[in-house]
Amino acid sequence: MKKILLLLLLPFIAFSQSQTASNLYFSEYGEGSSNNKYFEVYNASNDTVDLSGYAYPSVGNSPSTPGVYEYWNDFDAGAVVAPGDVYIVAHPSADPLILAEADETHSYLSNGDDGYALVYGSNPGTPMDPVSGNYQILDWLGDWNGDPGS
């Protein structure tokens, strides 16, 4: 009976172990002149990480609901980051030297008044309270509380 129960539970155990957040964090953010902007996500784990389960939701300037993201930004389909490597998201009009290193582009990178979170989990479809959402916040660039002022 124990063997049958264990065999029935193995798919659930394997699923739950493979569905945990990896050791990822923002390792650098660059905001140069004009659109010369980018951020890096560093993979501190020992495994290649499929970024399909991750996103970088954001707010622009002053959000309508402070503390809640306005835009859910998925990583490009097929995006992965190797162990010990970085995944770079750059503005599409950035300098060619930046774009040569970029893994994907995103048109709305921060001007300093915005906030991005690196999250693991799913887009709930509409902005919601991050405490009760279907995602885990791993790291921050700024926050979702709005423009801090001068």
N, C-alpha and C positions, 0 to 999 in steps of 0.2 A: 504494500500500500504506500509506503514512504517513497519508493522508486517511482510509482505512477504519479504521485503528487509532485515530486521534484521535476519529473519530465514535463508535467503540465505547467509548472511555474518557470521553467528555463526561458521560454521565449519572452516572458514579461520581465524577468531579471535582466536578460541581455538588452532588451529594449530600453529599460530604465537606465542602464549603465551607459549605453551609447548616446543617450539623449541628455547629457549633462554639459554644461558650459565648459569650454576649454579655458586655459589661462591666457586670455587675450586682453590687451589694454592699449589705449592710445599712447604711443611712444613719442610722437612729435606732432606739432602743428606749426605750419609756416604761413604767415600772412605778409607777403611782400607788397610792392607797389602794384596798383591796378588789380588784375585778376591772378596774380602770382600767389595762389593759395593752395594748400594741400594739408592732408593729415595722414599719419601712418598708424596702422594697427599692428602691433608686435605680437607674435605667437611665441609665448614662453613655454609652451608644452613640448613634449617629445614626439608629437604626431602632427601630420598634415591636417589642417582643420578646414572642413567644408563650410564656407560662410553662408550657405543657404539657410541656416538656422539662426542667423545673426542679422542685425540691422543697425542703422545709425539715425534714429528719429531725432527731430530738431524743432527748434522754435526760431522765429525771426523777429528780432527787436523785442517788442513787448507783446507777449502772447495774450490772447483773449482770456485764457484761464491760466494764471501763473502756476507753475509747477507741473503743467501737463503739456506733452508734446503737441505740436501742430501738424508736423509732416512726418510720415513714416517712410524712411529711405532704405530700401533693400539693397544689398550688395548685388552686383551683376550676376546673372545666371552662370553657374560653373565656377564662381570665384572660390579660390582656395589660398591658404597661406601655409607655407612650409614651416617646419619647426625652426625656431631661431631666426626667422625671416620677418619682413614687414610687408604689409599690403598697403599700397598707396592710393589714396583717392585725391585727385587734383581737379582744379577748375579747368574746363575744356579750353579756355583762352589763356592758360598759364604759359609761361615761357617754354619753348621747346625743350630746354634742359630738364625742366620739371616733368613735362609730359613724357619724355623718354623713359622716365623711371616709374610713371604712373601705371597702376593696374586697371583703373577705371576713372571716369570723370563724373563730376557732380557740379551742376551750374550754380548752386546756391550756397557756396561755402561762406563762412562767417566774415563779417566786417568788424568783428570784435564785440558786437552787441547781441550775438546769437548764442544758442546753446545746443550742443550735440551730446547724446549719450550713446555709448556702445552697448548694445543689448543682445541678450540671447533669448529667443522666444518668438512668438508669432504676433503678427499684426492683428489686433482685435477688431479691425474694420473702422473704428472711430476713435478719436482721442479719448483717453480715459485716465482715471486716477492711477499713477504708476505704482502705488502701493498694492492695489488689487488687480493689476493687469496680468496678462499672460506672458510676461517676459521678466527677465532679471537684468537689472542695470549692472554692467561690469565696470564702466569707467565713464568719466565726464570730460568734456571740453566746455567750460562754462557751466551753465545750468538752464533750466526751463523757467526761471522766475522772471525773466524780462530784462530789459535794458537797465544796466546798473547806473547809468547817468555819466556825467563828466568826471 
